[in-house]
């Protein structure tokens, strides 16, 4: 199964109609569109990306599907997630992240370990019990393996805290993408 399909299937397991969800790295808007469909008419999506082009592309994708009203789109760094989602603590069904660069854009603009670490910790604080982080880790760019190691370490800290953690396709130093899935425990 393609990584995106796996990520969407894992997210769908925990998203409730009318729920709150976050796409912390909107990119080309595929995850944002999926999330907007999944939450239904009463749900809300917060979608962030540091690149204005990504937000424009995401907005167009949502508009084409007549789902723009379900999403709050912001040009912002995923490291600012805690501030941008203030008031949502303990209420979010799912936070999705795609790490790396924006396909079709400047490949030198990439997510970085320091900002990704902040985003992951903020995401965990936003989740309701049973809510889930689904993080797609792409390692084939400069710094990608270091970021992958940070994500893996975050997973270990979540396991130590009693949360359910799965690593799908993790092959260190392989250059292959993988998924970290963290489900918040009570």
N, C-alpha and C positions, 0 to 999 in steps of 0.2 A: 504494500500500500504506500502511496506517495506520502511524504512527510506532512504536507499540508492537510491531506485527507485524514491522516491519523490525528493530527492536532485538533482538527475540527470535531472529529468523533469523540475525542477525550473531553473537549470543552462541552459538547452537547450533552454529555452525561450529567452535568451539574447545573446547566443553565435552566432557570425557571422562567416561564412567561411572566413578564412584568419585572424581571430582575434587573440588576445593575451589573454591567460588565465593562471591562477596560481593554482597549487595544493600545498597549504602551509604545508600540512602534508601528504606526499605521502603514508605512510603505506605500504599496500600490492599492491599498484598500480592500484586498481580498478578505482578510480576517475581520475588518470592520463591517463589511457587508454581511458576512456570515453571522457575526454577533448581532447586528441590527435585525436580521431575520429571526434569529433564535429568541430574542427577548420579547418579540411581539409588540403590539400597539402601545402597551403601557410601560414597556421597558426603556432603559436608557443605556447608551454606549458613550463612554468617554474615550476618544481616540486622539493620540498624540503622535507627533513626529517632529523632529528638529528641522526638517527640510520643507519649506513652503510648497515645493513641487509635489511632495507626497500628500500633503493635505489637500491641495487642489485636485489631484488625481482621485483621492478618496472621496472628496465631495462630489465629483462628477459621477463616480461609480454609484454612490448612494442616491444621487438625484435621478439617475437613469432608472433605478429600481423603485423610485418614489419612497425612499426610506430616510431621507436627509433629516427629517424632524426627530428621528429617534437618536440622533448622534450629536454630541458636542465635540467639534473638531478644533484642535488647538495646535498651533506651531509652538512646540515646547520640547525640551529634553526629557527623556523618560526618567532622569534623575530627579526631576521635580514632581514626580507622581504623588508623593505624600501631600504636598501643598495643593496640587491641582484637583485632587480627589478628597480634599478635606470635607468631613461630614459623612463620608461613605465608609468609615472604618467599621469593620465587622459586618458589612452589608453586601459585599460584592460576591457574585456567583463565580466569576472567572476573570482572570487577567491573562491576556495572551501577549507574548513577546516573540519577535523574530529578530535575532541578532545578526549583525553583519552590516551589509551595505544595501542601499536601495537599488534593486535590479533596474538596469537601463539608465542609471544616473552616475554621478561621480563616485567611483569606487574608492576614492581616498577618504570620503566621509563615511566613517564606520562607527558602530557602537564600540564602547571602550569599557574595560573592566571596572574602572572606578565609578562610572555612571550607571553601568548595569548592576553593580552591587547595590547601589542605593535604590534603584528601581525594584530589584527583587525583594529587598527587605521591606520597602513600602508596600509592595503587592501583597506580601504575606499579612501585613497589618490590616489591609483592606478586606481580606476574605472573611466571609461568614464561615461558621463551622460547616464542613463539607464542601466549601468552595475550593477552587482549584487554580493554580498557576500552570499554564502550558507554555513552556519556553522552547522555541526552536533555536538551536545553536548551530550556526554556520561557521565553520572554522577555516575556510579556504581563503582568507584574506590576512594581510599583515596584522598580527596581534590576535587573530582568531583563536589560536590554541590557548593563549594566556586567558582570554575571556572564557573559553570553554572550561579551563581549570577552575576559574573563579565560580562559574555556575555549578560545577560539580561539588566544590567545597560548600557552596550555599545549600545544595541538596543534602550533604552530610550533616550540616548544622540543623536542617529541618528534621532529618531522621532522629538526631539526638534529642530534639525537642518533642518527639513523639508523633510527628506528622507522617502521613503515608507518602513515600517518595518512590517514583519509578524513573529509570533511565532507559530510554528506548533507542537502541542503535549506537550507544556510546562506545567508541573505539578510540582511545587516546592516541593523539599524534597521527591519525589516519587521514585527516583532511575531510572526513565525512561528516555530514550534518547529523544531529541527534536531538532527541526531545528529553527535557527534564519536566516531570509532571509531579507537582506537589499538591496534595489534598489536605486541607487544614483539619486537624483533629480537634476534638473538644478541649 
